[in-house]
Amino acid sequence: MADTVVLGESGRIVLPAAIRKKYGLKSGDRLSVIEENGSIRLMSMKMALDEVRASIIAHRGNLKGILHEFLEERHDAARREASSE
């Protein structure tokens, strides 16, 4: 989908209603503005989380056990830091 918007005063834009509806965006929602490869992307927090999840799944195959692995890594780091003091 492609639409044209006008850059208004103070750099404001209004997202077309169809896009807001499609992605469930409401007034007051926070969006990340990402510049990459000469383009500008807008992402809601949900979109960003979905992208991170997809990246993890592509790398690991699934999300199962990821919290446990993260906590183990943090505990190991804390133990190393404590033993080096």
Secondary structure per residue as TSV (DSSP state, phi and psi in degrees):
chain	resnum	aa	ss	phi	psi
A	1	M	-	360.0	134.3
A	2	A	-	-130.3	132.5
A	3	D	-	-134.4	161.5
A	4	T	-	-109.3	132.4
A	5	V	-	-122.6	161.8
A	6	V	-	-108.8	131.9
A	7	L	-	-76.6	116.3
A	8	G	-	-95.5	-167.4
A	9	E	G	-56.2	141.2
A	10	S	G	60.5	22.0
A	11	G	G	76.9	18.7
A	12	R	-	-81.9	145.5
A	13	I	-	-128.9	155.5
A	14	V	-	-112.4	121.6
A	15	L	-	-75.0	138.0
A	16	P	-	-57.7	145.3
A	17	A	H	-56.5	-38.6
A	18	A	H	-62.3	-37.9
A	19	I	H	-71.7	-43.2
A	20	R	H	-59.0	-42.8
A	21	K	H	-67.2	-46.5
A	22	K	H	-56.6	-40.2
A	23	Y	H	-101.8	6.3
A	24	G	T	66.0	32.6
A	25	L	-	-86.1	137.2
A	26	K	-	-126.7	160.6
A	27	S	T	-54.4	132.3
A	28	G	T	95.2	-13.8
A	29	D	-	-63.7	144.2
A	30	R	-	-93.7	137.0
A	31	L	E	-122.7	141.9
A	32	S	E	-87.6	137.7
A	33	V	E	-106.7	118.1
A	34	I	E	-120.5	125.4
A	35	E	E	-101.6	121.6
A	36	E	E	-150.6	134.5
A	37	N	T	52.8	41.2
A	38	G	T	75.0	11.9
A	39	S	E	-123.0	162.7
A	40	I	E	-115.9	128.7
A	41	R	E	-117.5	143.0
A	42	L	E	-111.9	131.9
A	43	M	E	-137.0	134.1
A	44	S	E	-76.1	167.6
A	45	M	H	-62.0	-37.9
A	46	K	H	-63.0	-43.6
A	47	M	H	-61.1	-43.3
A	48	A	H	-63.0	-44.7
A	49	L	H	-63.4	-41.6
A	50	D	H	-60.5	-39.3
A	51	E	H	-66.5	-41.6
A	52	V	H	-64.4	-45.6
A	53	R	H	-58.2	-46.2
A	54	A	H	-61.1	-39.3
A	55	S	H	-64.7	-43.1
A	56	I	H	-63.5	-44.8
A	57	I	H	-63.2	-40.1
A	58	A	H	-62.7	-35.5
A	59	H	H	-80.6	-42.8
A	60	R	H	-103.5	-21.7
A	61	G	S	99.9	-28.3
A	62	N	-	-166.1	177.2
A	63	L	-	-99.9	-4.8
A	64	K	T	-58.6	128.3
A	65	G	T	80.5	2.8
A	66	I	H	-67.5	-37.0
A	67	L	H	-64.9	-44.2
A	68	H	H	-60.0	-45.6
A	69	E	H	-61.2	-42.9
A	70	F	H	-61.3	-47.7
A	71	L	H	-63.7	-39.1
A	72	E	H	-61.5	-43.4
A	73	E	H	-61.5	-42.6
A	74	R	H	-65.8	-41.6
A	75	H	H	-64.1	-42.4
A	76	D	H	-60.8	-43.3
A	77	A	H	-63.6	-40.8
A	78	A	H	-65.1	-40.9
A	79	R	H	-63.9	-42.4
A	80	R	H	-62.7	-42.0
A	81	E	H	-65.2	-42.6
A	82	A	H	-65.6	-36.9
A	83	S	H	-76.2	-19.3
A	84	S	T	-88.0	-5.1
A	85	E	-	-82.7	360.0
